[in-house]
């Protein structure tokens, strides 16, 4: 697996973990906005933006 694919899978895994964490721990709106920005920026870079939007991550 090349570096791009590896980083893409790592980002996808981060998003899944963050989403699961949201259900367990209350987050401030600032935390949610910062995470949304992070996943929007990196999702665009790795071709995951549509998937993230469909799953309510950003």
C-alpha positions in Angstrom: 0.0 0.0 0.0 1.4 3.4 -1.0 1.7 6.3 1.4 -1.4 8.1 0.0 -3.6 5.1 0.5 -2.2 4.5 4.0 -2.8 8.1 5.0 -6.3 7.9 3.5 -7.1 4.8 5.6 -5.7 6.4 8.7 -7.8 9.5 8.2 -10.9 7.3 7.7 -10.1 5.5 10.9 -9.6 8.8 12.8 -13.0 9.9 11.6 -14.7 6.7 12.8 -13.0 6.9 16.2 -14.0 10.6 16.6 -17.6 9.8 15.6 -17.7 7.0 18.2 -16.1 9.3 20.8 -18.8 11.9 20.2 -21.5 9.5 21.4 -19.6 8.9 24.7 -18.2 12.2 25.7 -20.0 15.6 25.5 -18.2 18.0 23.2 -18.3 21.8 23.1 -19.4 23.5 19.9 -15.8 24.7 19.4 -14.5 21.2 19.5 -17.1 20.1 17.0 -16.3 23.0 14.7 -12.5 22.4 14.9 -12.9 18.7 14.1 -15.2 19.5 11.2 -12.6 21.9 9.8 -9.9 19.3 10.2 -11.9 16.5 8.5 -13.1 18.9 5.7 -9.6 20.0 4.9 -8.1 16.5 5.0 -11.1 14.8 3.5 -10.7 17.0 0.4 -7.0 16.1 0.2 -7.6 12.4 0.4 -10.9 12.1 -1.5 -13.1 11.4 1.5 -15.1 14.6 1.6 -18.3 13.1 0.2 -18.1 10.1 2.6 -17.5 12.4 5.6 -20.4 14.7 4.6 -22.7 11.7 4.1 -21.8 10.4 7.6 -22.2 13.8 9.3 -18.5 14.1 10.1 -18.1 17.5 8.4 
